[in-house]
Amino acid sequence: MEHIKILWADDEIDLLKPQQKFLEQKGYEVITVTNGHDAIEECNEQRDFDIVFLDESMPGLSGLETLSRIKEVFAHLPVVMITKNEAETIMDEAIGSQITDYLIKPVNPNQILLTLKKIIDNKRLVHTKTSSDYQQEFRQIFMEINSGLNFREWSEIYKKLINWELKLDAANSVEMADILATQKSEANSEFTKYIIDHYEDWVNDKADEAPVMSNTLLRTKVFPHLKDDVPTIVLLLDNLRFDQWKTIQPILTEQFRMEEEDTFFSILPTSTQYSRNAIFSGMMPLEIEKRHPQWWKNDIDEGGKNLHEEDLLQELIKKSFRKEIKAEYVKVTNVANAKTLQDNILNYLNNNLTVIVYNFIDMLSHARTEMEVLKELAGDETAYRSLTKSWFVHSPLWAALQKLAGKDIQLFVTTDHGTIRVKNPARVVGDKETTTNLRYKVGRNLQYEKKEVFELKDPKKGLLPTPNLSSTFIFAKNDLFFVYPNNYNYYQNYYRNTFQHGGVSLEEIICPIVKLSGK
């Protein structure tokens, strides 16, 4: 039998010596404490318990309070509540707080053994089944990745890989997760080749078929659905990857009905300045610069690069509709804005269309590179997803959206681009006007390894403005990040394993666009 470690918290623990001895003879390790505070401390210090037995009626911190404090940190740790009391309210509260099982005192050893078998074996069976299912599909995915996919098939493969990531997360299957990470890396290599082969044709309307991209997103996926009598809200969560969408989907769909889940491809660079201006203008960056030079700033220009999204959106609405559309644009970049949104959300029901840009996830991912705490909290994809979910559940945004639940509305959830966890440095040499972005660079006389980048020597072919006549754009492939030779070791260690965007990868380019309605 694998080693199973139990934490047992009961203020009358001495009376439970026979049960403890029985479990130890069966090969279980049992750590005992007499109160809730010690139980929480043991969990935090040891962090490797497989199950917790928790007395419901301890003095000081009650069993229910202890349970909720443990679950805050160890959401998936099974907890069995032990109670003298079959009072329905207590059990309802305990079950609502996610207990895995409960036992009534006095507990006999065989009852405990049965509970252990049920919970531990169930975890093991889920782990084994998920791992074997992925092993079976591994070869199928491998063959598909290498079979010359089109853009729709690439979206499906990406969704499939994310689905397995989430399943292996839940099953806590570390070995399989490593294999999946390797497969995802192979997929990214092939996807990058595919983008390099097709991107210029897509943006220049030279392809027979092209994916919906940033500049066609609103006209294709939102505007056709606008109704005179049903308010439409578009929520653009900055920097939301498809896997992060999947973690908040179950929360949203408790209150809203999901009508359609689709994807679009972010333009390059996959960064806010380019992709979001393209979304709101319905134009590629080069076209924005030509038509509205007063609203476009290049990377090297001083000042904010996304200050005219509202102007661009109103222009796009005017061009797209013959009749007047009552539209409002709301941007949330800090806690004060978020609170205002929560207070005012019902007022937006008077508009035909309300577009809400919510910048929190962008702040979170950029802050990751600056703040050691966030580096600890979001060290990998699993942690990043978990962080996104816990942020969303406690955010003023979710509080605002809950006010809309039950109303006759259309809600679109989307983003501007995703992010990728960068792992390997790539050297770039440029002059002082070269941009500082880690996943793309624009500048003159750039020196780089050609095999590490997708290069646009003539940015106009990618419908991108050229700050200088000899400007080149380069985009990082796979999980690379650009580092200058000076202070090379410092910066490669500083940025490795942080989430960045601007380059070419499944995670950055393939984005969610989801249509929901009020239940």
Secondary structure as the mmCIF struct_conf table of DSSP 4:
data_model
#
loop_
_struct_conf.conf_type_id
_struct_conf.id
_struct_conf.beg_label_comp_id
_struct_conf.beg_label_asym_id
_struct_conf.beg_label_seq_id
_struct_conf.end_label_comp_id
_struct_conf.end_label_asym_id
_struct_conf.end_label_seq_id
STRN STRN1 LYS A 5 ALA A 9
TURN_TY1_P TURN_TY1_P1 ASP A 11 GLU A 12
HELX_RH_3T_P HELX_RH_3T_P1 ILE A 13 LEU A 16
HELX_RH_AL_P HELX_RH_AL_P1 LYS A 17 GLN A 25
TURN_TY1_P TURN_TY1_P2 LYS A 26 GLY A 27
STRN STRN2 GLU A 29 VAL A 33
BEND BEND1 THR A 34 ASN A 35
HELX_RH_AL_P HELX_RH_AL_P2 GLY A 36 GLN A 46
BEND BEND2 ASP A 50 ASP A 50
STRN STRN3 ILE A 51 ASP A 55
BEND BEND3 GLU A 56 SER A 57
BEND BEND4 PRO A 59 LEU A 61
HELX_RH_AL_P HELX_RH_AL_P3 GLY A 63 VAL A 73
TURN_TY1_P TURN_TY1_P3 ALA A 75 HIS A 76
STRN STRN4 VAL A 79 THR A 83
BEND BEND5 LYS A 84 LYS A 84
HELX_RH_AL_P HELX_RH_AL_P4 GLU A 88 GLY A 96
TURN_TY1_P TURN_TY1_P4 SER A 97 GLN A 98
BEND BEND6 THR A 100 THR A 100
STRN STRN5 ASP A 101 ILE A 104
BEND BEND7 LYS A 105 PRO A 106
HELX_LH_PP_P HELX_LH_PP_P1 VAL A 107 ASN A 108
HELX_RH_AL_P HELX_RH_AL_P5 PRO A 109 ILE A 145
TURN_TY1_P TURN_TY1_P5 ASN A 146 ASN A 146
BEND BEND8 SER A 147 SER A 147
HELX_RH_AL_P HELX_RH_AL_P6 PHE A 151 ALA A 171
TURN_TY1_P TURN_TY1_P6 ASN A 172 ASN A 172
HELX_RH_AL_P HELX_RH_AL_P7 VAL A 174 VAL A 203
TURN_TY1_P TURN_TY1_P7 ASN A 204 ASP A 205
BEND BEND9 ALA A 207 GLU A 209
STRN STRN6 MET A 213 MET A 213
HELX_RH_3T_P HELX_RH_3T_P2 SER A 214 THR A 216
HELX_RH_AL_P HELX_RH_AL_P8 LEU A 217 LEU A 217
HELX_RH_PI_P HELX_RH_PI_P1 LEU A 218 VAL A 222
HELX_RH_3T_P HELX_RH_3T_P3 PHE A 223 HIS A 225
BEND BEND10 ASP A 228 VAL A 230
STRN STRN7 THR A 232 LEU A 237
TURN_TY1_P TURN_TY1_P8 ASP A 238 ASN A 239
HELX_RH_AL_P HELX_RH_AL_P9 PHE A 242 GLN A 255
STRN STRN8 PHE A 256 PHE A 265
HELX_LH_PP_P HELX_LH_PP_P2 SER A 266 ILE A 267
BEND BEND11 LEU A 268 PRO A 269
BEND BEND12 SER A 271 SER A 271
HELX_RH_PI_P HELX_RH_PI_P2 THR A 272 ARG A 276
HELX_RH_AL_P HELX_RH_AL_P10 ASN A 277 SER A 281
TURN_TY1_P TURN_TY1_P9 GLY A 282 GLY A 282
BEND BEND13 MET A 283 MET A 283
HELX_RH_AL_P HELX_RH_AL_P11 PRO A 285 ARG A 291
HELX_RH_3T_P HELX_RH_3T_P4 PRO A 293 TRP A 295
TURN_TY1_P TURN_TY1_P10 ASP A 299 ILE A 300
BEND BEND14 ASP A 301 GLY A 303
BEND BEND15 LYS A 305 ASN A 306
TURN_TY1_P TURN_TY1_P11 LEU A 307 HIS A 308
HELX_RH_AL_P HELX_RH_AL_P12 GLU A 309 SER A 320
BEND BEND16 ARG A 322 LYS A 323
STRN STRN9 ALA A 327 VAL A 332
BEND BEND17 ASN A 334 ASN A 334
HELX_RH_AL_P HELX_RH_AL_P13 VAL A 335 ASN A 344
HELX_RH_3T_P HELX_RH_3T_P5 ILE A 345 ASN A 350
BEND BEND18 ASN A 351 ASN A 352
STRN STRN10 LEU A 353 TYR A 358
HELX_RH_AL_P HELX_RH_AL_P14 PHE A 360 GLU A 370
HELX_RH_AL_P HELX_RH_AL_P15 GLU A 372 LEU A 377
TURN_TY1_P TURN_TY1_P12 ALA A 378 ALA A 378
BEND BEND19 GLY A 379 ASP A 380
HELX_RH_AL_P HELX_RH_AL_P16 GLU A 381 VAL A 393
TURN_TY1_P TURN_TY1_P13 HIS A 394 HIS A 394
BEND BEND20 SER A 395 SER A 395
HELX_RH_AL_P HELX_RH_AL_P17 PRO A 396 LEU A 404
TURN_TY1_P TURN_TY1_P14 ALA A 405 GLY A 406
BEND BEND21 LYS A 407 ASP A 408
STRN STRN11 GLN A 410 THR A 414
BEND BEND22 ASP A 416 ASP A 416
STRN STRN12 ILE A 420 ARG A 421
STRN STRN13 ASN A 424 VAL A 429
TURN_TY1_P TURN_TY1_P15 LYS A 432 GLU A 433
BEND BEND23 THR A 434 THR A 434
BEND BEND24 LEU A 438 ARG A 439
STRN STRN14 TYR A 440 GLY A 443
BEND BEND25 ARG A 444 ASN A 445
STRN STRN15 GLN A 447 TYR A 448
HELX_RH_3T_P HELX_RH_3T_P6 LYS A 450 GLU A 452
STRN STRN16 VAL A 453 LEU A 456
BEND BEND26 LYS A 457 ASP A 458
HELX_RH_3T_P HELX_RH_3T_P7 PRO A 459 GLY A 462
TURN_TY1_P TURN_TY1_P16 LEU A 463 LEU A 463
BEND BEND27 PRO A 467 ASN A 468
TURN_TY1_P TURN_TY1_P17 LEU A 469 SER A 470
STRN STRN17 THR A 472 ALA A 476
STRN STRN18 LYS A 477 LYS A 477
TURN_TY1_P TURN_TY1_P18 ASN A 478 ASP A 479
STRN STRN19 LEU A 480 VAL A 483
BEND BEND28 PRO A 485 PRO A 485
TURN_TY1_P TURN_TY1_P19 ASN A 486 ASN A 487
HELX_RH_AL_P HELX_RH_AL_P18 TYR A 488 TYR A 495
TURN_TY1_P TURN_TY1_P20 ARG A 496 ASN A 497
STRN STRN20 PHE A 499 GLN A 500
BEND BEND29 GLY A 502 GLY A 503
STRN STRN21 VAL A 504 VAL A 504
BEND BEND30 SER A 505 SER A 505
HELX_RH_AL_P HELX_RH_AL_P19 LEU A 506 ILE A 509
STRN STRN22 ILE A 510 GLY A 518
#
